[in-house]
Amino acid sequence: MNVAPKDKNAWLWIPILYFTQGIPYILVVTVSVIMYKRLGIGNAEIGLYTSWLYLPWVIKPLWSPIVDLNGTKRKWFLGMQLVISLAFLGIGLFLPSNSFFVITLAFFWMAAFASATNDIASDGYYMIGLTQKKQSFFIGLRSTFYRLAMVTGQGLLVIFAGFLENQYGDNTKAWSVTMISAAVLMIALTVSNFFTAPKFEESASESKEKPAGFIEVFTTFFKKHQIGVALLFVLTYRLGESQLVKMASPFLLDDLEVGGLAYSTEAVGTIYGTVGVIMLSLGGILGGILISRDGLKKWMLPMLLALNLPNALYAILAVTQTTSIYAVVGTVVLEQFGYGFGFAAFMMYLIYVAEGASKTSHYAIATGFMALGMMLPGMLSGYIQEWLGYDGFFIWVVIAALPAFLVLRYLKYPADYGKKTAESND
């Protein structure tokens, strides 16, 4: 069998693969919030039920060894991307039904499980196909295109839905067409991955890293050095953002009388889909380059700050309740840049946690804890917002970022991890 060498065509397949990975995630966990809001579902129900959709990402370690031990990562992610396409098609077709909420949630669950499995395979493919120095160098590009996909979903697709709302005067029909269009996009991306992703097969040196058995995957992970502190850091890194991401769009969409800013669906999509894209790209690429140049240690604290400080701007917007387009766009600009910049460090640390035997499965476990840190706070976010109001809620979000800074003091990892000149483990 012909085996593609490591790092082959990385500039081509990484952007497409991680753009594809981001599309279903943002549609399941964020665009679903906007869609249900526009279809008349309340904030508490939105926060609860859409946060439950994180569950597949939380429990994906339970089936990650199956992906690790059977077939190739490439076959797995291509198959899952096709399933995701069918799930979005189902959502689009059943939105006009009387029981749309239950039926579309079921299809979102289908997409979520397939997307979580796609993540396992794609991330494993990334670690198999690149040397360590290239993993750190491309982490920014990878994060950028993942976030570009999220902005495409939360931006361009929402703009499209808002346009159709105005055209049809029927929100249900508008979102039905939007979700069918998302299915077509996923099919196109699946075909693109089929042609651009090289056929990396595990070499003899890599095959020895495959787990000997299902139980061993978990026992070796939880025996890692300082694993308790590491997982606490993973759970708290996005504690503030996990709540903000659920209520940011309802905040912009809600009426002034209830503390919102009364922006239209199309306006919200436009804001995230224009300047947000540019700043996100700059932040993500810069983050990857700096880690590759200086190592993870130097940039961990600045990147953690960059991820969390923009949350304070949402609090200011909520307290002042300003509807100024400049204030809102400025907040999104800084938030998108900060997220792209800060998330690069987080993803590099997760790769570090997964180092060693069974790294595909161990990375899945690490990202499962990351998803748990998003799911549980997100489930409560709607109730907290209704209790505190938008102003009190966003102030709470700022406070919720503090635990990660406390845990960071006790975190230990190689200072030059990810540095381009660091000795590779491959």
N, C-alpha and C positions, 0 to 999 in steps of 0.2 A: 504494500500500500504506500502510495506517495504521501509523505508527510510534509506539511508546510513548515518552514523554519520559524522560530520565535520572532516576534516583532514584524512579521511580514504584513505589508499593506495596512499597518495600524492606523494611519491617518485616514484611511477610507472606511474600514469596518467599525472602528470605535464610535465615530459620530452617529452612524446609522443605527447600530445596535443599541446604543444608550438613548437615542431619541425614541426608538421603538419601545424601550423599557419604560420610559417616562410617560408616554401617552396613556396607557391604561391606568397607571397609578393615579395620575391627576384627574382622570375622568371618574374613577371610582371614589376617591376620597375628597375631592374638592369641587369638581364640576357638578357632581351629584347634589352637593349642597345648594349651589346656585339654581339648578334645575328644580329641585323640590321646593325651594323658596318661591320661585316664580310660579309654581303650580299650587301654591297655597298651603304647604305644610308648615307647621309651627317650628320655632327655633329649638325648643326642647326636644321635639321628636327628631328634627334634623340632626342635632348634635349626638343624640343617643344612637339612632339607627345607622347613620353613616359612619360613626366611629366604630361600631361593631364590624364594619367592613374591613377594618385593619386586621381583624383576627387571622386571616390566612397568612399575612406577613409575620405575625407573631408566632404561629405554630408551624411555619414552613420547615423548621429544623427536623420535625417529626418524619418528613418524607424526603429530606435532602439526601440521606444515604442512598435512596432508591435512584435518584438522579446521578449520584456519584458512582454507583456500582453498575448501572445498566445503560448501554448505548453510549452515544457521544453527547456532549453538551450542545453541539450544533443541532442535532436532530431534536433534542428536547425543546430548545427555544423556538425552533421553527414550528413544531407541533403546537406549542402553547400559544404562539402568536395567532395561529389559525383559529384556535378555540376562542380567544379573546375577540377576534373579528365577528364570530358568530354570536357571541354574547351581546355585543353592542348592537348588532342587527336585531336581535330579539327585543332589546330595550326599545329601539326605535319603532318596531312594529306593534308592540303592545302598549305603548304610552297612551294611545287613544281609548283603551279599554276602561271599563268601570272600576276594575280592581287593579288599576295601574300601579299603585304604590307597592302592593305585595308582590306582584309579578315582576316589576322592574327591579325591585330589591333582590329577588331571586336571581335574575340575570346579572346584576351587579356582583352578587356572591360568586357566581360562576366565573365572571371576569376576574374577580379578586384572587380566587384560587389559582386560575391559570396564570395570572400575572405574577403571583408569588413564586410559582414554579419556574416561570420564565426568568425571574430574577436570579434564582439559584443557578440555572444553567448559564445565563449570560455572564454572571460574575465569575463562575468557575472557568468559563471560556476565556475571560479576561486574564485571570491569573495563570492559566496554562499557556496562553498565547504570547505573553510578554515577560521579559526579564524584569527583575525587581526595579532596576533603575528606570526602565520604561514605564513600569506601573506607576511610579511616583510622578514621572514627567507627564504622563497622559491623564493623571487623576483629575487635573483641572479641565482638560478637554472633555473627559468623560462626564464629569459633574455638570459642565456647561451645557452639553447637549441633552443631558437628562433634564436639566432645568429649562432648557429651551423647549423641550417637549411639554413640560408643565405649563410654560407660558403660552405655548401654542394652544393647549387645551383650555387653560383658564383665560387666555387672551383671544386668539383668533376664532376658536370655536364658539366662545361666548359672544363675541362680536357678531358672528354669523347668526347665532340664535336670537340675539337682540334685533338684528335686521329683519329676520323672519317674523319675529313678534310684531314688529311694526307693519310688515307687509301683509301678513295674514289676519292680524287682529285676534289671533288665537294662539295662546302660549303653548298649548298642548301640541298642536300641529307643528309649530315652530321647533319645539324640542324633539319631536319625532323625526323630522327631517334632519336635524342636527346630529342625532345619534346614529342614524343610518349613514350619514356622511362620515362620521367617525369610524364606522365599520369599514367603509370603503378605504379610508386612509390606512387603517391597520392592515388590510389585505395588501395594499401597495407597499407598505413597509416590510411585510413578511417576504414578499417577492424580492425586494431589494436586498434583504439579508441573505436570502438564498444565493444570490449571485455575488455578493461582496465578501461574505465571511469565509475565510480560508478553511480548509479541512484540517484543522489541528487535531492530531491524535496524540495521546499520551505516550511519551517515550519510555524506555525502560527505567530511566532515572526517576520519572514522575509516577510511573505505575506503582512503585514501591510505597508511594505516599497515599495510595488508596486505602480506605479503611478495611480491616480484616473482617469486621462484622458490624452489625447495626449498633449494638450496645457500646462498642469500643469508641464509636464516634463521640458519644456524649461523655463517657468517662474521661477520655483524654482531654476533652475541652475543659471540663470543670476541674481538672488537675493542673491547668496552666498556672504559672506564677502570677500572684496578685489578681486572680480572676474576679474575686469579690469586689475589689475596688474598681476594676475595669468595667464590670457590668453596671455598677452604680453610676459610673461616669456616663456610660452609654445611655442609661435610663434617664439621666437628668440633663444631658447635653441640650436637648430641644424641649425641655419641660415648658418653657414659656411659649415657644412657637407652636407646640402641639395643640395649645388652646387657641392661640391667635388665629391659626390657619382655618379653624372651623367657623370663626365668627367675623373675620375680616370682611368677607363678601357680604354677609347679611348686614353688617354695619354700614357699608357703603350703599346698600340697596334699600334699607329700611327708611321709613318716613321720619321727618324731623321731629314729629310729635313723640316718637318713642326713642329718640336719641340717635337715630341714623343720620345719614347725609343725603338721602333721597336721590342717589345717582341712578341712572337707567342701566339696564342690562348691557346695552351696547357701549355705554361710557365706561363701565367697569372693565369690560373686555378690551376696549381700546387702550386704557391706561396700562394694563398688564402686558398688552401685546405690542407696544411700541417702544417707549424709552426703557421699559422694564427689560426687554430682550437685550438691548445694548449693554446696560449696566450689569446684568446677570453674566453676560459673556465675558466682559472685562474682569469681573470679580473672580469667576471660576478659573479662567485661564491664568490670571495673575497668581492665584493661590497655588495652583499646581506648579507653576514655574518657580515660585519662591521656595516651596518645600523641596523641590528637586535641587535647587541651588544651595539651600542652607540647612536642610534637614527639618524634621517635624518639630523638634523641641523649641526652636527659636520662634516659631510662628503659631504655636498652639494657643497661647493666651490672646495674642492680637486677633486671631481668627475667631475665638470664642466670643470676644467682645464685639467683633464685627457682626456676628450672627444675632446677638441679643440686643445691642444698644438701639437699633431702629425700632424695637417694640415700644420704646418710650414715645416715639413720634405718634404712634396710634393713640396712646393715652392723651397726648396733647390735643390731637384732632377731636377725640371724644369729649374731653373736658370743655374745650372752646366751641365745639360743634361748628367749626368753620367749614363752609362748603367751597372754599376757594380752590379752584382747579390747580393752582400753583402749589398750595400746601399739600394737597392729596398726591399730586404727581411727584413732588419732592420727597414725600414719605415713601412712595413706592420705589423711586429711584434708589434711595439709600438702602431700603430693605432688600431690594433685589441684588444690589452690589454686595451688601453685607452677607447675604445668604450664599451667593456664589463663592465669595472669598472664604467665609467661615466653614462652609460644608466640605471644602477640600481637605481641611485638617481632620474633620470627623471621619471621612471615608478612608483617609490614609491610616488613621488609628485603627479602624475596623479591620483593615488588611493586616496590620501588625498583630492584632489579637488572633487572627486566623492563621498566622504563620505556623509551619510545621506539617505534621501528618494530617491528612484529611482536610486540607485547607478549604476545599470547596464547601464541604459540610460545615466546617467550623465557621466559615464566613456567613453561611446561612443562619447558624445559631446566633452569631453576633448581631446580624441585621434583624433577626427575630426579636431580640431584646430591644433593639432600636425601635422596631414597630410597636412593641409593647409600651414603650415610653411615649409613643404618639397616641396609641389607642385609648389607654385608661384616662388620661387627662382630657382627651378630646370628647369622651363619652359624657363627661361632666360639664363641658364648656358651655353648652346651651343653658343648663340649669343655673350655672354660676352667673352667666350674663343676665338671665332673667331676674336673678336675685339682686345683683349689684348694679344693674344698668350697664350701658356700654362704657361710661366713664370709669366706674369702679372696676369693671371687668378688665379693662386694659391696664389699669394701675396694678391689679393683681398679677397680670401677665408679666409685667416688669419685675415684680418681686419674685415670681416663680423661676426666674432665670438664675437666681443667686446660688442654689445648691451646687450647680455644676462647677462654679468657681471655687467652692470650698473643697469639693472632691479632687479637683485638679491639683491641689497642693500635695496630695498623697499619691499621685499617679506616677508610675515609673515606666520608662521606655527608653530605648537608645536615642541619644540626642541627635544623632545623624541619620536616624531611620528615614529612608526615602531619598536621602541625598544622592545626587548623581554619581559622586565619587566614592560612595560607600560600597563596600564589597557586597556583591550580589549573593543571595542565598540559592539562586537557581543553578 
